[in-house]
Amino acid sequence: MIANILRRPVLFTGLVITLSLVAIALLSLVWTPAQPSKMQILLKLKPPLSAGLFGTDHFGRDLTSMLMVGAWNSLSTALVAVALGASVGTMVGVFLAARRGWAEVIGMRICDIIFALPPILSAMMLGAFLGAGRFTAILAIATFMVPVFARLTFGAALQIWTRDYVSAAVGMGRSGFAITFTHILPNISNQIIVQVTIQLGLAILTEAGLSFLGLGMPPPAPTWGRMLADAQTYLGQAPWLALLPGLAIALAVLGFNMLGDGLRDLLDPRDRT
């Protein structure tokens, strides 16, 4: 397995990037160079290396610490949202593939309706009822993820239902529930894993957008999206305030996308070289 990873530069690079980000996020739980919310007005807008590794913001807060904690807030929110959306969407997809008929028609039309509502718009509507916060962001992202995984698992499961061994299981009188969990899910798990990885990058980008609009975690918890929003006023005076969180978001999305592409190639049964 390790040799296969090393032979695939896209997979290896994506794995290094994502593991590095995860390590930084976990490290922020036990250590940061400074207290992320500590304001030092006398040190405001210090450039990188003059006050800490990446300088300070307009309140004199240490940007290195804020980026580290922001990595945890962004990654944890994205992970929970994708896990929730993937779980619900996968169950919906395999259920529709097993039942077909009217259930398939209604389920797919509901997926179309959800697809028509971008996660940002969904979060704005949820925020009107629930208020802005991490729960609203998670719910909005997860809601958008459900039809993605429902359609993926539905299409993949339909292919497995046509296999001879599944037909034999049906002929033996096994229930659709039993066939789904013993034959369908194990055979589509690779596709689900790849999709989860790719959707994590999209979830991080969406969470950043929600935080930028003030629909994410409330202050003073640092998030990459809010750091970008706060930096707008100081783009000419302190461009690093926007550059650093922007690069962090881009790097996280790139890492998960490369990891997903690499896993797709690695887990492809047609390519075992």
ChimeraX commands (.cxc) that place a marker at each C-alpha (Angstrom):
marker #1 position 0.00,0.00,0.00 radius 0.5
marker #1 position 2.78,2.46,0.91 radius 0.5
marker #1 position 4.60,1.66,-2.33 radius 0.5
marker #1 position 1.40,2.29,-4.29 radius 0.5
marker #1 position 0.98,5.66,-2.60 radius 0.5
marker #1 position 4.58,6.68,-3.30 radius 0.5
marker #1 position 4.16,5.80,-6.99 radius 0.5
marker #1 position 1.22,8.21,-7.24 radius 0.5
marker #1 position 2.47,11.81,-6.80 radius 0.5
marker #1 position -1.04,13.29,-6.76 radius 0.5
marker #1 position -2.15,10.97,-3.96 radius 0.5
marker #1 position 1.10,11.43,-2.04 radius 0.5
marker #1 position 0.97,15.22,-2.28 radius 0.5
marker #1 position -2.67,15.34,-1.26 radius 0.5
marker #1 position -1.99,13.04,1.67 radius 0.5
marker #1 position 0.94,15.17,2.87 radius 0.5
marker #1 position -1.10,18.38,2.66 radius 0.5
marker #1 position -4.16,17.01,4.43 radius 0.5
marker #1 position -2.19,15.24,7.15 radius 0.5
marker #1 position -0.20,18.42,7.77 radius 0.5
marker #1 position -3.39,20.46,8.13 radius 0.5
marker #1 position -4.92,17.87,10.44 radius 0.5
marker #1 position -1.75,17.85,12.54 radius 0.5
marker #1 position -1.80,21.65,12.84 radius 0.5
marker #1 position -5.49,21.59,13.76 radius 0.5
marker #1 position -4.93,18.96,16.47 radius 0.5
marker #1 position -1.87,20.81,17.77 radius 0.5
marker #1 position -3.98,23.95,18.23 radius 0.5
marker #1 position -6.07,22.08,20.81 radius 0.5
marker #1 position -3.11,21.82,23.17 radius 0.5
marker #1 position -0.72,24.60,22.08 radius 0.5
marker #1 position -0.63,27.86,20.15 radius 0.5
marker #1 position 2.14,30.50,20.12 radius 0.5
marker #1 position -0.23,32.97,21.80 radius 0.5
marker #1 position -3.81,33.24,22.97 radius 0.5
marker #1 position -5.78,33.65,19.70 radius 0.5
marker #1 position -8.31,36.06,21.20 radius 0.5
marker #1 position -5.79,38.17,23.13 radius 0.5
marker #1 position -5.82,41.75,21.84 radius 0.5
marker #1 position -2.69,43.89,21.90 radius 0.5
marker #1 position -3.57,47.19,20.26 radius 0.5
marker #1 position 0.01,48.45,20.45 radius 0.5
marker #1 position 1.04,45.55,18.22 radius 0.5
marker #1 position -1.73,45.85,15.66 radius 0.5
marker #1 position -1.03,45.27,11.95 radius 0.5
marker #1 position 2.51,44.06,12.49 radius 0.5
marker #1 position 3.87,42.35,9.35 radius 0.5
marker #1 position 5.07,38.74,9.36 radius 0.5
marker #1 position 8.22,38.03,11.42 radius 0.5
marker #1 position 8.05,41.39,13.22 radius 0.5
marker #1 position 5.58,40.09,15.82 radius 0.5
marker #1 position 5.24,36.33,15.62 radius 0.5
marker #1 position 5.64,34.20,12.53 radius 0.5
marker #1 position 2.76,35.70,10.51 radius 0.5
marker #1 position 2.35,39.06,12.24 radius 0.5
marker #1 position -0.81,40.43,13.88 radius 0.5
marker #1 position -4.26,41.64,12.83 radius 0.5
marker #1 position -6.01,44.97,13.39 radius 0.5
marker #1 position -6.61,44.07,17.05 radius 0.5
marker #1 position -3.04,42.94,17.64 radius 0.5
marker #1 position -4.02,39.26,17.76 radius 0.5
marker #1 position -1.41,36.71,16.72 radius 0.5
marker #1 position -2.22,35.53,13.20 radius 0.5
marker #1 position -0.30,32.27,13.56 radius 0.5
marker #1 position -2.45,31.23,16.51 radius 0.5
marker #1 position -5.63,32.35,14.76 radius 0.5
marker #1 position -4.74,30.34,11.65 radius 0.5
marker #1 position -4.03,27.24,13.75 radius 0.5
marker #1 position -7.30,27.47,15.68 radius 0.5
marker #1 position -9.11,28.39,12.48 radius 0.5
marker #1 position -7.81,25.17,10.95 radius 0.5
marker #1 position -9.47,23.17,13.74 radius 0.5
marker #1 position -12.72,25.12,13.50 radius 0.5
marker #1 position -12.91,24.77,9.72 radius 0.5
marker #1 position -11.83,21.12,9.53 radius 0.5
marker #1 position -14.03,19.96,12.40 radius 0.5
marker #1 position -17.09,21.75,11.03 radius 0.5
marker #1 position -16.49,20.32,7.55 radius 0.5
marker #1 position -15.86,16.82,8.87 radius 0.5
marker #1 position -19.04,16.72,10.97 radius 0.5
marker #1 position -21.13,18.17,8.13 radius 0.5
marker #1 position -19.79,15.72,5.53 radius 0.5
marker #1 position -20.11,12.77,7.91 radius 0.5
marker #1 position -23.74,13.68,8.59 radius 0.5
marker #1 position -24.56,14.33,4.94 radius 0.5
marker #1 position -22.77,11.18,3.77 radius 0.5
marker #1 position -24.50,8.98,6.34 radius 0.5
marker #1 position -28.00,10.23,5.54 radius 0.5
marker #1 position -27.39,10.42,1.79 radius 0.5
marker #1 position -25.92,6.91,1.62 radius 0.5
marker #1 position -28.85,5.41,3.50 radius 0.5
marker #1 position -31.31,7.25,1.26 radius 0.5
marker #1 position -29.49,6.15,-1.90 radius 0.5
marker #1 position -29.31,2.45,-1.07 radius 0.5
marker #1 position -32.92,2.49,0.17 radius 0.5
marker #1 position -34.17,3.99,-3.10 radius 0.5
marker #1 position -32.10,1.49,-5.10 radius 0.5
marker #1 position -33.64,-1.37,-3.13 radius 0.5
marker #1 position -37.25,-0.14,-3.32 radius 0.5
marker #1 position -37.39,1.55,-6.75 radius 0.5
marker #1 position -40.86,2.54,-8.03 radius 0.5
marker #1 position -42.59,5.52,-6.45 radius 0.5
marker #1 position -39.93,5.81,-3.73 radius 0.5
marker #1 position -37.26,6.37,-6.39 radius 0.5
marker #1 position -39.28,9.05,-8.16 radius 0.5
marker #1 position -40.11,11.00,-5.00 radius 0.5
marker #1 position -36.59,10.65,-3.58 radius 0.5
marker #1 position -34.88,11.88,-6.73 radius 0.5
marker #1 position -37.24,14.84,-7.06 radius 0.5
marker #1 position -36.48,15.87,-3.47 radius 0.5
marker #1 position -32.78,15.65,-4.30 radius 0.5
marker #1 position -33.37,17.93,-7.30 radius 0.5
marker #1 position -35.08,20.49,-5.07 radius 0.5
marker #1 position -32.20,20.48,-2.58 radius 0.5
marker #1 position -29.69,20.78,-5.42 radius 0.5
marker #1 position -31.53,23.89,-6.59 radius 0.5
marker #1 position -30.79,25.63,-3.27 radius 0.5
marker #1 position -27.08,26.52,-2.83 radius 0.5
marker #1 position -25.68,25.91,0.68 radius 0.5
marker #1 position -25.16,29.65,1.21 radius 0.5
marker #1 position -28.86,30.31,0.57 radius 0.5
marker #1 position -29.84,27.35,2.74 radius 0.5
marker #1 position -27.69,28.70,5.58 radius 0.5
marker #1 position -29.29,32.13,5.27 radius 0.5
marker #1 position -32.76,30.60,5.57 radius 0.5
marker #1 position -31.70,28.39,8.48 radius 0.5
marker #1 position -29.99,31.34,10.13 radius 0.5
marker #1 position -33.26,33.25,10.07 radius 0.5
marker #1 position -34.85,30.48,12.17 radius 0.5
marker #1 position -31.94,29.09,14.19 radius 0.5
marker #1 position -29.53,32.01,14.33 radius 0.5
marker #1 position -25.97,32.09,13.03 radius 0.5
marker #1 position -23.51,29.59,14.50 radius 0.5
marker #1 position -21.65,26.35,13.95 radius 0.5
marker #1 position -24.83,24.26,14.13 radius 0.5
marker #1 position -26.42,26.31,11.35 radius 0.5
marker #1 position -23.31,25.97,9.18 radius 0.5
marker #1 position -23.11,22.21,9.76 radius 0.5
marker #1 position -26.80,21.72,9.02 radius 0.5
marker #1 position -26.64,23.81,5.84 radius 0.5
marker #1 position -23.57,22.00,4.49 radius 0.5
marker #1 position -24.91,18.57,5.47 radius 0.5
marker #1 position -28.26,19.29,3.80 radius 0.5
marker #1 position -26.46,20.09,0.55 radius 0.5
marker #1 position -24.33,16.93,0.87 radius 0.5
marker #1 position -27.30,14.56,1.27 radius 0.5
marker #1 position -28.42,14.58,-2.40 radius 0.5
marker #1 position -24.78,14.31,-3.56 radius 0.5
marker #1 position -24.30,11.02,-1.72 radius 0.5
marker #1 position -27.86,9.88,-2.38 radius 0.5
marker #1 position -27.38,10.13,-6.14 radius 0.5
marker #1 position -23.91,8.57,-5.99 radius 0.5
marker #1 position -24.97,5.56,-3.92 radius 0.5
marker #1 position -28.23,5.17,-5.82 radius 0.5
marker #1 position -26.46,4.86,-9.16 radius 0.5
marker #1 position -23.69,2.63,-7.79 radius 0.5
marker #1 position -26.15,0.41,-5.93 radius 0.5
marker #1 position -28.28,-0.10,-9.04 radius 0.5
marker #1 position -25.26,-1.58,-10.80 radius 0.5
marker #1 position -24.62,-4.00,-7.94 radius 0.5
marker #1 position -28.28,-5.07,-7.88 radius 0.5
marker #1 position -27.85,-6.42,-11.44 radius 0.5
marker #1 position -24.99,-8.76,-10.45 radius 0.5
marker #1 position -25.54,-12.50,-10.47 radius 0.5
marker #1 position -24.62,-13.01,-6.83 radius 0.5
marker #1 position -27.24,-10.46,-5.78 radius 0.5
marker #1 position -29.84,-12.18,-7.97 radius 0.5
marker #1 position -28.89,-15.45,-6.29 radius 0.5
marker #1 position -29.34,-13.86,-2.86 radius 0.5
marker #1 position -32.79,-12.62,-3.91 radius 0.5
marker #1 position -33.67,-16.10,-5.16 radius 0.5
marker #1 position -32.68,-17.54,-1.79 radius 0.5
marker #1 position -35.27,-15.30,-0.16 radius 0.5
marker #1 position -32.93,-12.82,1.52 radius 0.5
marker #1 position -34.51,-9.49,2.35 radius 0.5
marker #1 position -33.56,-6.26,0.64 radius 0.5
marker #1 position -32.24,-4.97,3.97 radius 0.5
marker #1 position -29.89,-7.93,4.38 radius 0.5
marker #1 position -28.69,-7.75,0.76 radius 0.5
marker #1 position -28.03,-4.04,1.09 radius 0.5
marker #1 position -25.76,-4.44,4.09 radius 0.5
marker #1 position -24.02,-7.66,3.03 radius 0.5
marker #1 position -23.59,-7.08,-0.71 radius 0.5
marker #1 position -24.43,-3.52,-1.78 radius 0.5
marker #1 position -22.67,-1.29,0.75 radius 0.5
marker #1 position -19.38,-3.26,0.86 radius 0.5
marker #1 position -19.13,-3.10,-2.94 radius 0.5
marker #1 position -19.72,0.66,-3.19 radius 0.5
marker #1 position -17.67,1.68,-0.15 radius 0.5
marker #1 position -14.67,2.71,-2.26 radius 0.5
marker #1 position -16.76,5.20,-4.21 radius 0.5
marker #1 position -18.21,6.61,-1.00 radius 0.5
marker #1 position -14.74,7.06,0.53 radius 0.5
marker #1 position -13.49,8.93,-2.53 radius 0.5
marker #1 position -16.57,11.16,-2.59 radius 0.5
marker #1 position -16.23,11.93,1.13 radius 0.5
marker #1 position -12.66,13.09,0.58 radius 0.5
marker #1 position -13.60,15.35,-2.33 radius 0.5
marker #1 position -16.64,16.77,-0.51 radius 0.5
marker #1 position -14.48,17.67,2.49 radius 0.5
marker #1 position -12.68,20.21,0.32 radius 0.5
marker #1 position -15.99,21.65,-0.86 radius 0.5
marker #1 position -17.29,21.72,2.72 radius 0.5
marker #1 position -14.24,23.72,3.88 radius 0.5
marker #1 position -14.79,26.21,1.07 radius 0.5
marker #1 position -18.50,26.48,1.91 radius 0.5
marker #1 position -17.79,26.91,5.63 radius 0.5
marker #1 position -15.37,29.71,4.80 radius 0.5
marker #1 position -18.04,31.38,2.68 radius 0.5
marker #1 position -20.59,31.10,5.48 radius 0.5
marker #1 position -18.13,32.52,8.01 radius 0.5
marker #1 position -17.32,35.34,5.58 radius 0.5
marker #1 position -21.02,36.24,5.57 radius 0.5
marker #1 position -21.27,35.98,9.36 radius 0.5
marker #1 position -23.26,32.73,9.33 radius 0.5
marker #1 position -20.53,30.53,10.79 radius 0.5
marker #1 position -19.09,30.30,14.27 radius 0.5
marker #1 position -19.68,33.48,16.29 radius 0.5
marker #1 position -16.78,35.69,17.42 radius 0.5
marker #1 position -14.30,35.56,19.02 radius 0.5
marker #1 position -13.71,32.01,17.68 radius 0.5
marker #1 position -11.35,32.48,14.71 radius 0.5
marker #1 position -12.27,30.99,11.36 radius 0.5
marker #1 position -10.55,31.40,8.02 radius 0.5
marker #1 position -13.65,32.89,6.43 radius 0.5
marker #1 position -14.11,35.55,9.11 radius 0.5
marker #1 position -10.41,36.41,8.93 radius 0.5
marker #1 position -10.92,37.11,5.23 radius 0.5
marker #1 position -13.96,39.26,5.97 radius 0.5
marker #1 position -12.12,41.26,8.62 radius 0.5
marker #1 position -9.19,41.80,6.27 radius 0.5
marker #1 position -11.22,43.64,3.61 radius 0.5
marker #1 position -10.75,47.03,5.24 radius 0.5
marker #1 position -6.98,46.63,5.44 radius 0.5
marker #1 position -6.15,45.16,2.03 radius 0.5
marker #1 position -4.00,48.12,1.03 radius 0.5
marker #1 position -2.36,48.58,4.42 radius 0.5
marker #1 position -1.89,44.93,5.46 radius 0.5
marker #1 position -2.46,42.54,2.53 radius 0.5
marker #1 position -1.17,39.56,4.50 radius 0.5
marker #1 position -4.35,39.62,6.58 radius 0.5
marker #1 position -6.26,38.34,3.55 radius 0.5
marker #1 position -3.43,36.46,1.87 radius 0.5
marker #1 position -2.75,34.05,4.75 radius 0.5
marker #1 position -6.29,32.72,5.39 radius 0.5
marker #1 position -6.92,32.73,1.64 radius 0.5
marker #1 position -3.88,30.53,1.09 radius 0.5
marker #1 position -4.95,28.27,3.96 radius 0.5
marker #1 position -8.39,27.74,2.39 radius 0.5
marker #1 position -6.90,27.16,-1.07 radius 0.5
marker #1 position -4.33,24.72,0.31 radius 0.5
marker #1 position -6.96,22.75,2.24 radius 0.5
marker #1 position -9.26,22.49,-0.78 radius 0.5
marker #1 position -6.35,21.55,-3.04 radius 0.5
marker #1 position -5.13,18.91,-0.60 radius 0.5
marker #1 position -8.50,17.18,-0.25 radius 0.5
marker #1 position -9.15,17.32,-4.00 radius 0.5
marker #1 position -5.76,15.80,-4.77 radius 0.5
marker #1 position -6.31,13.17,-2.09 radius 0.5
marker #1 position -9.70,12.30,-3.57 radius 0.5
marker #1 position -8.32,12.08,-7.10 radius 0.5
marker #1 position -5.45,9.92,-5.90 radius 0.5
marker #1 position -7.73,7.61,-3.94 radius 0.5
marker #1 position -9.99,7.24,-6.97 radius 0.5
marker #1 position -7.03,5.97,-8.99 radius 0.5
marker #1 position -5.74,3.79,-6.17 radius 0.5
marker #1 position -9.08,2.15,-5.46 radius 0.5
marker #1 position -10.07,1.73,-9.12 radius 0.5
marker #1 position -10.42,-2.04,-9.67 radius 0.5
marker #1 position -9.46,-1.57,-13.32 radius 0.5
marker #1 position -6.03,-0.27,-12.31 radius 0.5
marker #1 position -4.09,-2.51,-10.00 radius 0.5
marker #1 position -0.63,-1.68,-11.27 radius 0.5
marker link #1:1,2 radius 0.2
marker link #1:2,3 radius 0.2
marker link #1:3,4 radius 0.2
marker link #1:4,5 radius 0.2
marker link #1:5,6 radius 0.2
marker link #1:6,7 radius 0.2
marker link #1:7,8 radius 0.2
marker link #1:8,9 radius 0.2
marker link #1:9,10 radius 0.2
marker link #1:10,11 radius 0.2
marker link #1:11,12 radius 0.2
marker link #1:12,13 radius 0.2
marker link #1:13,14 radius 0.2
marker link #1:14,15 radius 0.2
marker link #1:15,16 radius 0.2
marker link #1:16,17 radius 0.2
marker link #1:17,18 radius 0.2
marker link #1:18,19 radius 0.2
marker link #1:19,20 radius 0.2
marker link #1:20,21 radius 0.2
marker link #1:21,22 radius 0.2
marker link #1:22,23 radius 0.2
marker link #1:23,24 radius 0.2
marker link #1:24,25 radius 0.2
marker link #1:25,26 radius 0.2
marker link #1:26,27 radius 0.2
marker link #1:27,28 radius 0.2
marker link #1:28,29 radius 0.2
marker link #1:29,30 radius 0.2
marker link #1:30,31 radius 0.2
marker link #1:31,32 radius 0.2
marker link #1:32,33 radius 0.2
marker link #1:33,34 radius 0.2
marker link #1:34,35 radius 0.2
marker link #1:35,36 radius 0.2
marker link #1:36,37 radius 0.2
marker link #1:37,38 radius 0.2
marker link #1:38,39 radius 0.2
marker link #1:39,40 radius 0.2
marker link #1:40,41 radius 0.2
marker link #1:41,42 radius 0.2
marker link #1:42,43 radius 0.2
marker link #1:43,44 radius 0.2
marker link #1:44,45 radius 0.2
marker link #1:45,46 radius 0.2
marker link #1:46,47 radius 0.2
marker link #1:47,48 radius 0.2
marker link #1:48,49 radius 0.2
marker link #1:49,50 radius 0.2
marker link #1:50,51 radius 0.2
marker link #1:51,52 radius 0.2
marker link #1:52,53 radius 0.2
marker link #1:53,54 radius 0.2
marker link #1:54,55 radius 0.2
marker link #1:55,56 radius 0.2
marker link #1:56,57 radius 0.2
marker link #1:57,58 radius 0.2
marker link #1:58,59 radius 0.2
marker link #1:59,60 radius 0.2
marker link #1:60,61 radius 0.2
marker link #1:61,62 radius 0.2
marker link #1:62,63 radius 0.2
marker link #1:63,64 radius 0.2
marker link #1:64,65 radius 0.2
marker link #1:65,66 radius 0.2
marker link #1:66,67 radius 0.2
marker link #1:67,68 radius 0.2
marker link #1:68,69 radius 0.2
marker link #1:69,70 radius 0.2
marker link #1:70,71 radius 0.2
marker link #1:71,72 radius 0.2
marker link #1:72,73 radius 0.2
marker link #1:73,74 radius 0.2
marker link #1:74,75 radius 0.2
marker link #1:75,76 radius 0.2
marker link #1:76,77 radius 0.2
marker link #1:77,78 radius 0.2
marker link #1:78,79 radius 0.2
marker link #1:79,80 radius 0.2
marker link #1:80,81 radius 0.2
marker link #1:81,82 radius 0.2
marker link #1:82,83 radius 0.2
marker link #1:83,84 radius 0.2
marker link #1:84,85 radius 0.2
marker link #1:85,86 radius 0.2
marker link #1:86,87 radius 0.2
marker link #1:87,88 radius 0.2
marker link #1:88,89 radius 0.2
marker link #1:89,90 radius 0.2
marker link #1:90,91 radius 0.2
marker link #1:91,92 radius 0.2
marker link #1:92,93 radius 0.2
marker link #1:93,94 radius 0.2
marker link #1:94,95 radius 0.2
marker link #1:95,96 radius 0.2
marker link #1:96,97 radius 0.2
marker link #1:97,98 radius 0.2
marker link #1:98,99 radius 0.2
marker link #1:99,100 radius 0.2
marker link #1:100,101 radius 0.2
marker link #1:101,102 radius 0.2
marker link #1:102,103 radius 0.2
marker link #1:103,104 radius 0.2
marker link #1:104,105 radius 0.2
marker link #1:105,106 radius 0.2
marker link #1:106,107 radius 0.2
marker link #1:107,108 radius 0.2
marker link #1:108,109 radius 0.2
marker link #1:109,110 radius 0.2
marker link #1:110,111 radius 0.2
marker link #1:111,112 radius 0.2
marker link #1:112,113 radius 0.2
marker link #1:113,114 radius 0.2
marker link #1:114,115 radius 0.2
marker link #1:115,116 radius 0.2
marker link #1:116,117 radius 0.2
marker link #1:117,118 radius 0.2
marker link #1:118,119 radius 0.2
marker link #1:119,120 radius 0.2
marker link #1:120,121 radius 0.2
marker link #1:121,122 radius 0.2
marker link #1:122,123 radius 0.2
marker link #1:123,124 radius 0.2
marker link #1:124,125 radius 0.2
marker link #1:125,126 radius 0.2
marker link #1:126,127 radius 0.2
marker link #1:127,128 radius 0.2
marker link #1:128,129 radius 0.2
marker link #1:129,130 radius 0.2
marker link #1:130,131 radius 0.2
marker link #1:131,132 radius 0.2
marker link #1:132,133 radius 0.2
marker link #1:133,134 radius 0.2
marker link #1:134,135 radius 0.2
marker link #1:135,136 radius 0.2
marker link #1:136,137 radius 0.2
marker link #1:137,138 radius 0.2
marker link #1:138,139 radius 0.2
marker link #1:139,140 radius 0.2
marker link #1:140,141 radius 0.2
marker link #1:141,142 radius 0.2
marker link #1:142,143 radius 0.2
marker link #1:143,144 radius 0.2
marker link #1:144,145 radius 0.2
marker link #1:145,146 radius 0.2
marker link #1:146,147 radius 0.2
marker link #1:147,148 radius 0.2
marker link #1:148,149 radius 0.2
marker link #1:149,150 radius 0.2
marker link #1:150,151 radius 0.2
marker link #1:151,152 radius 0.2
marker link #1:152,153 radius 0.2
marker link #1:153,154 radius 0.2
marker link #1:154,155 radius 0.2
marker link #1:155,156 radius 0.2
marker link #1:156,157 radius 0.2
marker link #1:157,158 radius 0.2
marker link #1:158,159 radius 0.2
marker link #1:159,160 radius 0.2
marker link #1:160,161 radius 0.2
marker link #1:161,162 radius 0.2
marker link #1:162,163 radius 0.2
marker link #1:163,164 radius 0.2
marker link #1:164,165 radius 0.2
marker link #1:165,166 radius 0.2
marker link #1:166,167 radius 0.2
marker link #1:167,168 radius 0.2
marker link #1:168,169 radius 0.2
marker link #1:169,170 radius 0.2
marker link #1:170,171 radius 0.2
marker link #1:171,172 radius 0.2
marker link #1:172,173 radius 0.2
marker link #1:173,174 radius 0.2
marker link #1:174,175 radius 0.2
marker link #1:175,176 radius 0.2
marker link #1:176,177 radius 0.2
marker link #1:177,178 radius 0.2
marker link #1:178,179 radius 0.2
marker link #1:179,180 radius 0.2
marker link #1:180,181 radius 0.2
marker link #1:181,182 radius 0.2
marker link #1:182,183 radius 0.2
marker link #1:183,184 radius 0.2
marker link #1:184,185 radius 0.2
marker link #1:185,186 radius 0.2
marker link #1:186,187 radius 0.2
marker link #1:187,188 radius 0.2
marker link #1:188,189 radius 0.2
marker link #1:189,190 radius 0.2
marker link #1:190,191 radius 0.2
marker link #1:191,192 radius 0.2
marker link #1:192,193 radius 0.2
marker link #1:193,194 radius 0.2
marker link #1:194,195 radius 0.2
marker link #1:195,196 radius 0.2
marker link #1:196,197 radius 0.2
marker link #1:197,198 radius 0.2
marker link #1:198,199 radius 0.2
marker link #1:199,200 radius 0.2
marker link #1:200,201 radius 0.2
marker link #1:201,202 radius 0.2
marker link #1:202,203 radius 0.2
marker link #1:203,204 radius 0.2
marker link #1:204,205 radius 0.2
marker link #1:205,206 radius 0.2
marker link #1:206,207 radius 0.2
marker link #1:207,208 radius 0.2
marker link #1:208,209 radius 0.2
marker link #1:209,210 radius 0.2
marker link #1:210,211 radius 0.2
marker link #1:211,212 radius 0.2
marker link #1:212,213 radius 0.2
marker link #1:213,214 radius 0.2
marker link #1:214,215 radius 0.2
marker link #1:215,216 radius 0.2
marker link #1:216,217 radius 0.2
marker link #1:217,218 radius 0.2
marker link #1:218,219 radius 0.2
marker link #1:219,220 radius 0.2
marker link #1:220,221 radius 0.2
marker link #1:221,222 radius 0.2
marker link #1:222,223 radius 0.2
marker link #1:223,224 radius 0.2
marker link #1:224,225 radius 0.2
marker link #1:225,226 radius 0.2
marker link #1:226,227 radius 0.2
marker link #1:227,228 radius 0.2
marker link #1:228,229 radius 0.2
marker link #1:229,230 radius 0.2
marker link #1:230,231 radius 0.2
marker link #1:231,232 radius 0.2
marker link #1:232,233 radius 0.2
marker link #1:233,234 radius 0.2
marker link #1:234,235 radius 0.2
marker link #1:235,236 radius 0.2
marker link #1:236,237 radius 0.2
marker link #1:237,238 radius 0.2
marker link #1:238,239 radius 0.2
marker link #1:239,240 radius 0.2
marker link #1:240,241 radius 0.2
marker link #1:241,242 radius 0.2
marker link #1:242,243 radius 0.2
marker link #1:243,244 radius 0.2
marker link #1:244,245 radius 0.2
marker link #1:245,246 radius 0.2
marker link #1:246,247 radius 0.2
marker link #1:247,248 radius 0.2
marker link #1:248,249 radius 0.2
marker link #1:249,250 radius 0.2
marker link #1:250,251 radius 0.2
marker link #1:251,252 radius 0.2
marker link #1:252,253 radius 0.2
marker link #1:253,254 radius 0.2
marker link #1:254,255 radius 0.2
marker link #1:255,256 radius 0.2
marker link #1:256,257 radius 0.2
marker link #1:257,258 radius 0.2
marker link #1:258,259 radius 0.2
marker link #1:259,260 radius 0.2
marker link #1:260,261 radius 0.2
marker link #1:261,262 radius 0.2
marker link #1:262,263 radius 0.2
marker link #1:263,264 radius 0.2
marker link #1:264,265 radius 0.2
marker link #1:265,266 radius 0.2
marker link #1:266,267 radius 0.2
marker link #1:267,268 radius 0.2
marker link #1:268,269 radius 0.2
marker link #1:269,270 radius 0.2
marker link #1:270,271 radius 0.2
marker link #1:271,272 radius 0.2
marker link #1:272,273 radius 0.2
view
